[in-house]
């Protein structure tokens, strides 16, 4: 949550000289100011380690001129020569340096100046004017330093070394660089201490709520402060609800911790449907009643309850968790995801019926939590993938024992005021863990914030943990892959009926957008993971016999036998895939029917949640396809997501919409363009949340089926034309969906997700490019080679198509469509018009224009 600073009737201290020459004035007579400035613009970057950070007059004219956030990994090429691997996604890492110059017009020593980084991956070292300020090894934590002692009037230099030279640092693509926002905070010498303000709500009765507001005030002056603390609670529309005040007395160079209480009568609660927020303004006044400092915190008032009998309640209402797991990176942006793209992604999930996100397996950006607060999305906030033992060769396990307390403190204090955060997770499938470390982590968190329960992703006690058969110490037991196994929840609940349980990572199903196979595929048998190959179980179901929910084949023989993955793509060229494995073929594309999985279909996994009252809900793996954890070279990602890496929904998106959303809907799969399959019986699957669906082919009814919690299937001999589904609720038509066979010449259909962008926010737009016929019907196998050029007030950030084996660099402005679709990502960088030109190799061309304001 980014603090909002109440405007003060004072003039700002700091004048910073940017490339754009921003100038601000300063009043020497008044040092009681507060100012927060995002300093993302005007940085310089160099890849490599030959830089003298102590030299003020260093010539950086040959360095790249960049704006933050920045991830240099996605600017590179996919290759096996970088020292990265299938886990980290075959993109480059290394060592990089960043520089920025600040011009301070007045003496900074009259104030407190803090430099905050919301995230640097990884092992970063910060220098100011050649002086070492600090080192932060964990790459996902926000951190800040008081840099006042290192600053001077005039020119100042910030230098940041990012050491990602050991690139096998996670089991997914991490990114490299200063990939989140950077802030400069100017404070008066007597001020509210950063991260030490938090709010706790206590429900006294149905009508009375008590706000416990804690603050820490730091007096860095050489004189005593006698004055008053005033705390005011406002509604989100800034209507004053109540306030309180108390006298304070702080000795020179000392601090105090104060708890204030404010009563509220029937405040609006934060909920999934109505995410009402409040804000508290803390103010310090001196003995002359002059305002010295103010600090504003957004918070929410909500009640969370957990039970081994009935699961989870939000504001006394029983609620099933309809959750997804997410990694922090986002396709062409890598780890440096713009806020506008993050908002777009989270709105997609909300519209799917999702109500919760698990941050797998690390903290996210401050903006993420604020957006979840405002949209009404719960957050299972996870801090670590593992503990002492490294899971990837060079991961946080190398530093855990030295750094965990510092990083855990920063994580909890950054996120504890967010109403969306309803549960903490201290790890994920932790290797060789101990109950002692687990207990130490839990106790440490509860000493900072005891208002949320603590869980852990996966087996607990973890497999291999000493005393693993003992009852869990966690507040809530989490299930990962084993939660997909037949009878697993039931047997655990029978043995430990007083332990609340949740599926932290269930299910694991695969889909490639637009690809279909009618034969069921199991990962271990048909497209095994690296660890299954290494363990010798690849090509078999060894170890899973009798544990998996059956998924019948949709046809006796494979109907889509042409679906092969024998070549990978770079730009407009194909390269053969060498198959060194002993099973029948490499399957880099998985079926978009609900029949490609590890242990369970998506439908069956959700049916267990609905069936078992004591099971709070689930977090499926995953929301979006993500770079890394690939299906081995030449795959760039594993396609677990219900939405692909280009932000295009797959059929599973609509499957979950049918399970999780109340808005009437109907969806058909597959498409209806199957040249050469005339007469072949094709299973047509329909997802809906209505009572009945009637299917038509060329206006002839193929029958009406009632929805009873399972997918609806019609076996339809293929005839070109129009396939149409009508969905009914109480015999009233409430939703329709149709596919028509595409034919004839290819044309481009182009549409942006927004027509107007804010250039000050460096807002991004998605430009959706479809290959269609003259009637607008999608060609589902089209792979036209498309080139995008952008001129005017914006830049092309990259293009993507969702194909896991298209290794075209993100720096390219040309790419093949995949399954008839391509997405271009455009960023605003000035005011005016953005002119976008899209054309195919076959000379089809479309131009669109966006506004930047």
PyMOL commands that set and color helices and strands:
alter all, ss='L'
color gray80, all
select helices_A, chain A and resi 73-75+108-110+148-150+331-333+339-352+366-375+396-398+400-415+435-448+481-484+488-495+523-526+530-535+602-611+651-660
alter helices_A, ss='H'
color red, helices_A
select strands_A, chain A and resi 35-38+43-47+64-66+94-104+112-117+120-121+124-128+131-136+143-146+154-164+177-178+182-187+190-192+198-203+208-219+225-235+240-250+254-265+278-286+291-299+304-307+311-314+317-318+321-326+356-359+378-382+421-428+453-457+476-479+500-503+521-522+567-570+573-576+596-597+615-620+626-627+637-638+666-669+681-688+692-697+700-706+712-717+722-729+732-740+747-752+756-757+764-772+785-792+794-800+814-816+821-828+832-840+845-852
alter strands_A, ss='S'
color yellow, strands_A
deselect
rebuild
show_as cartoon
